[in-house]
Amino acid sequence: MVVVRDRATRAELASLNEPGVRRYMAQVGAGEKPWNPVHPVGPTPEEIADTPVPDSFVKPLLTCSVALVVWVDLEVVAAMDQDLDRVGVVSGASVYPLVWNILLAARAEGFGGTITTMAVAQEDRVRQLVGAPATYALAAVLPLGQPVKQLTKLRRQPVTEFVTHERFDGAPFGPPAL
């Protein structure tokens, strides 16, 4: 993990978010699920390039006290799904609990933060910016600082919408029948 306090470096990190954000916003505007690995991207490269970047995607990196750039060492991570014919997800299991715990610890101390992954689309440039080795993969960038507003209630999808009993096509999860 790299701790970044330097304003110029944080500004560069913010600019490296922009290509990923442009694609994200263009896909949202087209009614797509952004960055979905199963369905092809609908908007053209020109449409993506012309999509504005909302301030909310770059301002946290410009105004935070510190940004943490979290890397995964690919020489030691267990990627059990590396040979499957799909995007790997297992190796994140070793780093995202750490990232979440950092955010919880920051909150306990009165700070706020967020997990951002938009810069991953520019991993090589981020690697150059912070001097990360080639065997490391960018997992997240966490801007941390004094929150403008401390969130107390979040919107969450009901568990019954995505958890089922016994099988993927099983009954929605809920209290057991008596």
C-alpha positions in Angstrom: 0.0 0.0 0.0 1.2 3.5 -0.8 0.2 6.5 1.3 -0.1 9.6 -0.9 -0.3 13.0 0.7 1.3 15.0 -2.1 -1.4 17.2 -3.8 0.1 16.9 -7.2 0.2 13.1 -7.0 -3.4 13.0 -5.8 -4.4 15.3 -8.7 -2.7 12.9 -11.1 -4.5 10.0 -9.5 -7.8 11.9 -10.0 -7.0 12.5 -13.7 -6.2 8.8 -14.1 -9.8 8.0 -12.8 -11.2 10.0 -15.7 -11.0 7.4 -18.6 -12.7 4.7 -16.4 -15.3 7.2 -15.2 -16.1 8.3 -18.8 -16.8 4.7 -19.8 -18.8 4.1 -16.6 -21.0 7.2 -17.2 -21.4 6.5 -20.9 -22.6 3.0 -20.2 -25.0 4.2 -17.5 -26.3 6.7 -20.0 -26.8 3.9 -22.5 -28.7 1.8 -19.9 -25.9 -0.7 -19.5 -24.3 -2.2 -16.5 -20.9 -0.4 -16.5 -17.7 -2.4 -16.9 -19.7 -5.7 -17.3 -17.3 -8.4 -18.5 -20.1 -10.5 -20.1 -21.8 -7.9 -22.4 -19.9 -5.8 -24.9 -19.7 -2.0 -24.5 -22.4 -0.2 -26.4 -21.1 3.3 -26.6 -18.5 4.0 -29.1 -15.0 5.2 -28.1 -15.9 8.6 -29.4 -19.1 8.7 -27.3 -17.1 7.6 -24.2 -14.4 10.2 -24.9 -17.1 12.9 -25.1 -18.8 11.9 -21.8 -18.3 14.4 -19.1 -16.7 13.3 -15.8 -18.9 14.3 -12.7 -17.0 16.2 -10.1 -18.0 13.6 -7.5 -15.6 11.1 -9.1 -12.5 13.3 -8.9 -13.1 15.8 -6.1 -12.5 13.3 -3.2 -9.0 12.7 -4.4 -8.3 16.4 -4.8 -9.7 17.3 -1.4 -8.8 14.3 0.8 -6.1 14.4 3.5 -4.5 11.3 2.2 -5.1 8.7 -0.5 -4.1 5.1 0.0 -3.2 3.2 -3.2 -3.7 -0.5 -2.4 -1.9 -3.1 -4.4 -2.0 -6.9 -4.5 1.3 -8.8 -4.7 0.6 -11.3 -7.5 3.6 -13.4 -6.5 1.9 -14.4 -3.2 -1.9 -14.1 -3.8 -4.0 -17.2 -4.2 -5.9 -16.9 -7.4 -7.8 -20.2 -7.4 -9.8 -19.0 -10.5 -6.9 -18.0 -12.6 -7.3 -20.8 -15.1 -11.1 -20.4 -15.6 -12.4 -18.9 -18.8 -13.7 -15.7 -17.0 -12.6 -12.7 -15.2 -10.8 -13.6 -11.9 -12.5 -12.6 -8.7 -10.9 -14.8 -6.0 -7.7 -12.9 -5.5 -9.7 -9.9 -4.3 -10.8 -12.0 -1.3 -7.4 -11.4 0.2 -7.3 -7.6 -0.2 -10.8 -6.2 0.0 -11.4 -7.2 3.7 -8.2 -5.2 4.5 -9.6 -2.3 2.5 -12.9 -2.5 4.3 -11.2 -2.7 7.7 -9.2 0.5 6.8 -12.5 2.3 6.1 -14.1 1.0 9.3 -11.0 2.1 11.3 -11.0 5.5 9.6 -14.7 6.0 10.4 -14.1 5.0 14.1 -11.6 7.8 14.2 -14.0 10.4 12.7 -12.7 10.2 9.1 -14.5 9.2 5.9 -13.4 7.4 2.8 -14.5 5.4 -0.1 -13.3 2.5 -2.2 -12.5 3.6 -5.8 -11.4 1.4 -8.6 -11.7 3.7 -11.6 -8.0 4.1 -11.8 -7.5 0.4 -12.3 -8.2 1.0 -16.0 -5.0 3.0 -16.0 -3.0 0.6 -13.8 0.3 0.9 -15.7 0.2 4.7 -15.4 -0.7 4.5 -11.7 2.2 2.0 -11.3 4.6 4.5 -12.8 3.2 7.3 -10.7 3.8 5.6 -7.4 6.7 3.3 -8.4 4.9 -0.1 -7.9 6.6 -3.3 -9.1 5.3 -5.0 -12.2 4.2 -8.0 -10.2 1.6 -6.0 -8.2 -2.0 -5.4 -9.3 -3.9 -2.2 -8.4 -6.8 -3.2 -6.2 -8.2 0.2 -5.1 -7.6 3.8 -4.3 -9.0 5.1 -1.0 -9.3 8.9 -0.5 -9.6 9.5 3.3 -10.3 12.7 5.1 -12.8 14.7 7.1 -16.3 13.8 5.8 -18.5 16.5 4.6 -21.4 14.5 6.0 -21.3 11.3 8.1 -23.6 8.8 6.5 -25.9 7.0 8.9 -28.3 5.1 6.7 -27.4 3.5 3.4 -29.6 2.0 0.7 -29.2 -1.7 0.4 -30.9 -4.2 -1.8 -33.1 -6.6 0.4 -31.4 -9.9 1.1 -34.3 -11.7 -0.3 -33.5 -10.2 -3.7 -30.1 -12.0 -4.0 -29.9 -14.8 -1.5 -31.7 -18.1 -2.0 -32.1 -21.4 -0.1 -30.2 -24.5 -1.2 -29.8 -23.7 -4.9 -29.2 -20.6 -7.1 -32.8 -21.0 -8.3 -34.1 -21.8 -4.8 -36.7 -20.0 -2.7 -35.7 -16.5 -1.6 -33.8 -16.5 1.7 -35.9 -15.6 4.7 -36.8 -16.8 8.1 -37.3 -20.6 8.2 -40.8 -21.8 8.1 -42.1 -23.1 11.4 
